């Protein structure tokens, strides 16, 4: 079996490597982007403060979990192995799944503590791969899970039991596996933030840092509620963008489809008739006939070329920072599109900044987190500039002064927040303001694009029909 599946396994891993390159490259260059030496020392000092402030987790099930080493301060982290298991749940139904553990006995003990009766457990084969199960949790799923987790904790349910409930009720395999791994790490005595860090590809860095802050302050439910609201807001904005672009995209693709169909199948039917009648063809008809002949002769090469351009652009955009910055800068200077991007980025930046500040995260740490979660190179540059200013003892507003990508209203509110000591509150107001502006602009753009796309489709079809009808009138006049 392994021999048969080997070529497919190789292809799978090659594709995975290709798609993971951007994240790896970005991750390696993040520290270099900051641009000054003190930031690393400051980050290290803050991390030590976080580690010092960690609180121990306790749970009634820990004593039963004797097969797992609970030493959090082991110098070397044990290697995790992947296993596939078959179990019988509390309802008597069979379940299968995968689990990462230190060894097979460790995995068996964990499953038994979850109330399963283990039928079999074995090391996963090389061809036993997870399809689509290694990506980050979707925002909508994460928001719902955080709300539930907060509710359970407020109801007095221990943290481990609350996460265990989330794992059991998850219908998506990837989500279930993520929460099961959290339960596993929590039972080992890890903090929730540390358990999330073990799955940093699934849980956002912002959430991990906010949970770490909650562990220091002892107010986990409040921060979970705030983060649930935050991700709900982000998802709402994302859906607005998708909703605004869905109709124009469908109309555009429909226009392209109609154009290609007419050039490939409709126009050639009339070409033969025109040639047999020796009709005098106008310039527009000759142009359409030439386009039809070119498309019929080279449609495969055109299709391959389009795919290469799209894939190449996406790859270069993800991997080359200067190219990505140039594209983003170009888009942000377009008349309407630019404002949509700026409003969205400013709203996300200020909302995240307000959440961090309101929960007691240091400004330097907040800026460091913000620089890691934004994908816009323009704002990443501004944030890194603010870190340099903070390192010199300047105010944070000094870095945002005169920046074309940071609106004047947002800058003035930032200055007001600094001078009054209400920075978090001011950033919340800025976020609300630009979220409303973003929504209004999206609605206006949607109302404007729809008729434009319809007119474009009508023009494309009309030009082709005119190029066909005009010669037919010429032929009719010649017959008369």
N, C-alpha and C positions, 0 to 999 in steps of 0.2 A: 504493500500500500504506500509506504513512504517513498519507494522508488518511483511509483507512478505519479505521486503528487509533487515530487521534487521540483520539476520545472515551474509549476504554478506557484510553489512556495518562493522560489527565487524571484519570479516576476512580482509577487506580492511585496516582498521585502525591498526590491528595487524601487517600486512605486512609493512605498512608505518612506524610504530614505529621501527620495526626491521631494516629496511634500513636506518633510520635516526639516529640510535644509534652511528655509527662511527663518523658522523659529530659532534654530540653532545659531545661525549667523547673527540674528538680531540679539539673541541672548548673550553671545560672546562680545558684542560691541557695545552693549549698554553701558558698562562701566567706563569704557573709553570715551563715550560721548560726554560724560559729565565735565571733564576737562580740567579738574584741579585735584590736588593730592588730598586735601583735607576731607573731601567727601567720603572717601573710603574709610578713613579713621573714624569719622562721625558715624557712619553707618555701622561700623563694627562696635562702637561704644553703645549705640542705641540697641543693637541686637543683644549685647551683654545685659543691658538693662531689662530688656524684654525677658530674656532667659531667667534673670534673677527673680522677676516678678511672677513667674509661672506658678500656678496653683495645682495641687494634686487633685486628681479625680478619684472618686470612690464609687463603688457600686456593689449591690448585693450579690452579683454574679461573679465577682472577681475571685472569690475564694474557691469557686468551683472550677475555675480556669487554671488549674494547677500545672497543666502541661506546657504553659507558655512562660518564658522568662520575662519578668517584669522590671528588670533593671533598666531604667531610662537613661542612666548615665554611663552606659557601656561605652568604652572607647571606640570600639569598632562595631558598626551596624552589621547585623547578620544578613547574609544574602537571602533574598526571597525567591522561592520557586513557585511555579504555577502548576496547579493540580486540577483535574477534572473529577467530579464526584457524582454519585447517584445516591439519593437519599429518599426517605419517606417522611413527609411532613406530619404535622399534628392532626391533619384531617385524613391521614392514611393514603394520601396521593403521592405518587412518585415524582421526584423532581431531579433535574440534572443541571449542572452549572460548573463554573470554574472559580477557583479561589487561589490567592497568593498567600503562602505561608512559609515559615522557615524550614519545615520538614513535614513529612506525611503524618506523623503522630500529632504534630502541632495542628495541622489542618483538621484531622479527625476530632481532636478535642474541642476545637472551635465549633465545628458543626454540631457536635453533641450538646454543647452549651446553648446553642440556638434552638434546641428542641427537636432536632432532626435525628432520625434513626439511619445511621450510615450503612448503606449496602456495599458500596465500593468506592475507593478513592485511589487514583493512580496519577503518575506524572503525565503531563500533557505531551502528546506526540508533536513532532516538528510540523506536521501538516495541520494540526489542530490550532487554527488561527481565529482571531476575533475580527469579524468584518464590521467596520463602523462602530466599534465599541471602545475606541481609545481616545475619542475626541472629548472636548470640553462639554460639560453639562449645558443644555440649552437654558437660556435665560428664563423662559417661562417655567420650566421644571424646577430650576433653582429657586425662583421666587416662591413658588408654591411650597417647596420643601422647607424653606426657611420659616415661612409662616406657620407651618405645621409644627416644626421643631420648637419654635418659641411658645406655641400654645401648649404643647406637651410639658415643657419645662415649667411654665406658669401653673399648670395643673398639679405640679408636684411629682411628676414622673422623672426618675433619674435620667441623666443625659444619655447613658448607654442604652437604656431601655427605649428612650425616645428615638434614637438613631436606629435601633433595631426594628422599631415599628415602621420607620420610613423604608428600611430595606425590604421588609416583608410585604409591604403594600405596593412597592414599585412594580410597574408592569413592563417597563423597558429594561432589557438585560443590562445595558451599560450603566444605567442609573442604579439598579439593584446591586451590581457588582461594586460600584463606588461606595455605597453606603455600607455594604458588608465589610469592605476593607476598613472603613472608619470604625465600625464596631470592633473589628479585630485589633486595631491599634489602640483603641480606648481601653479594651480589656487588658492590654499589655501595660497600661498605666500611662499612656501618652496623653498629652493635652489635645483638645479638639483641633487647635490651630496646627500643632505638630502632625496630627493625623492627616489633616488636609494638605499639609506641605508634602507628605509622602505621595500625594496624588495631585501635584501642582499642575499637571496637564488637564485635569478635570475641574478643579476648583480655581476660580479667579484669584489673582494675587491680592486684589483689593479686599476680597472677602476674608482671605487668610489673615491679613494684617488687622482687619477690623475685629475678627474673632480673638486675635492675640491681645488686642487692646481690651476687649471685654473680659478676658481672663485676668487681666491686671486690675480692672475696676470692679469685677464681680457682678457686672450687669449684662449678662449674656442675652437674656430675652429681649431687652430694649434694642440692643444693637442688631439682633437677628430681625426684629420687626423693621428697623430702619433700613437694613440691607434688602429686605423683601420689598419694601416700598421703592427703594432705589432701582432694583432690577425690574420691577413692574413698570416704572417710569421709562426706563431704557427700552423695554420691550414695546411699550406703547409708541414711543418715538420711531422705533424700527418699523412697526406695522404701518405707521403713517407714511413712511417713505415707500414701503412696498406697495401700499394701496395706491399711492400717487403715481407710481411708475408702472403698475400692472396694466392698466388700460392702454396707455401710449405704447408700451412694449408689444402688446397683442396686436394693436392696429399697425404698428410698424412691421412686425413679422408678417402680418396678413398682406400688407402692401408689397413686401418683397416677394412673398409667395405668389401673389397674383401677377406681378411683373414677370417673374421667372416662368410661370405657366404660360402666359401669353406669348412670351418670346420663344419658348421652346416648342409649343404645340399649336398656338393659334396663328401666329404670323406666318410660319412656313406653309400653312394651308392656302394662304392667299398669294404667296410668292409665285407659286406655279401658275396660278390663274393670270396674274399680271404679266408674266413672261410669255404665256401663250397668246395673249391679246396684244402684245407689243405696246402696252400702255406706257404713256409718258409719266414717269414717277416723280413726285415732288421731293424736295430735299429731305423733308421730315420722314417720308416713307423710306428713302434710301438709307437714312441713318438708322431707323428701326430695323430694317432688313439686315444691315451690317452688324448691328448689335446682336440680332438673333443668330446669325451665322457664327459670330465669334463665340457666343455663349454655348451653342450646340457643339462646337469643335473643341472647346477648352473647359467645359464645365467641371470636369474632374480636377484639373489643375487649379481652377479657381477655388473650388471647395477645399482642396488641400492647402492652398495658399492662405485662405481665410482662417483655417484651423491653426496653421503654423503661426500666423500673426497674433491670433488671440492668445494661444498658449505661451508664445514667446514674450508677449507684452506682460502677461500675468506673472511669468517667472522673473522677468527683469524687474518688474515693479516690486515684487516681494523681496528680491535679493540685493538690489543696488539702491543704496540709500539716496544718492544724488539724483538718480532718475525718478525715484518715488517722490522726492521733494519737489523736483521740477514739475512733474505732472500735477501734484497737489496744489502747487503755487499757481499753475496755469488755470486749473479749475476754479480756484478761489478768487480769481480775478475776472471770471465771466460774470456778466450782468446779473442774472438771477440765480444761477447755480452757485455762484460764489457766496451769496448771502445765505443760502440754504446750508452750505457746508459750515460757514462761520458761526451761524446761529446754533447749529447742532453741536459743534465743538465747544463753544463757549458755555452752552447750557450743561453739557456733560462735565466739562472741567469744573465749573463753579459748583454744581451739585455734588460732585465727588469731593471737592475741596471742603465744602461746607460740612459734609458728613464726617470727614476726617477730623476737622478742627473741633466740631461740636462734641466729638467723643475723646478729646484730649490727646490726639496725636500731634506730636511736634510739627512745626511748619516745615522744617527741613526734611523730616521723614515723609510728610504729606507730599511735598514736591517730588521726592524720590519715587514714591508710589505712583504719582500722577504721570511722571515721565515714563514709567514702565507699562502703564496700561493704555496710553494713547498710541494710536497708529499714525497720527498726523505728524509729519516731520517738522512742520512749521511751529506747531504748538510745543512739540518736544524741545525744539531749540529755545523757545521762550522760557520754558520751565527750567531747562539747564542753565540758562542765563540768570534766572532768579536764584538758583542754587549758588552760583558764583557770587552774586550780590549779597546773599545771606552769609556766605563765608567771609565776606569783607565787613560784615556788620551793618550793611545797608538794609533799608526796608524792602519788603517784597514788591511793593508797588513801583519801586524804581526800575525794576526789570521790565515791567509792562508798559512803562511810559513811552508813548510814541510808536508803539507796535501796531502796524496796519491791520493785523489779524485779530487784534483785541480791541473791540469797539470802545469809543470814548465813554459811553454810559457805564459799561462794565468797569472801566478803569477808575472813574470817579467814585463808583460804589466801593471799589477795592480800597481806595484812599480813605474814604469815609469810615469803612470798617476798621481799618488800621488805627485811625485817629481816635475813634470812639471805643475801641476794644470790643466791638461787636462784629468781628470779621466773619464768623460763621453765619450769623443772621443776615448780613449784607449779601453774602454769597448765595444764600438760599433765595433771596429776593431777585438777584441777578439771574439765577437759574430759572425761576418761574417766569420772569419777564421774557427771556430769550426762548424758552420753550413755547410760550404763547406766540411770539413772533415767528418761530419756526413753523408751528402748526398753521398759522394764518398764511404764511408764504407758500407752504405746501398746498393748501387748499386753492390758493390763487393760481399756482402753477398748474395744478390739475385741471382747473376750469379753463385755463388758457391753452394747454397742450391738446386737449381732446378735440376741439374744433380744428386746430392746426393739423393734426394727424389725419382727420377725416378729409380735409381739403387736399392734403398731400396725396392721399389714396385716390381721390377723385381726379386729381391732375394726372397722376401716372396712368390710370386707366383711360382717361380722356385723350391723352396724347397718342397712345397706341391705337385707340379706336379711330381718331382723326387720320392717322397715317394710313389706315386701312380704307376708310370710307372715301377720302378724297380721290384716290386712283379709281375707285369703283364708279364715281360720278364721271370721271374722264372716259372710262370704257363705255358707259351708258350713252354719253354724248356722241362718241365715235360711232356707235351702232345706229343711233338716230339719224 
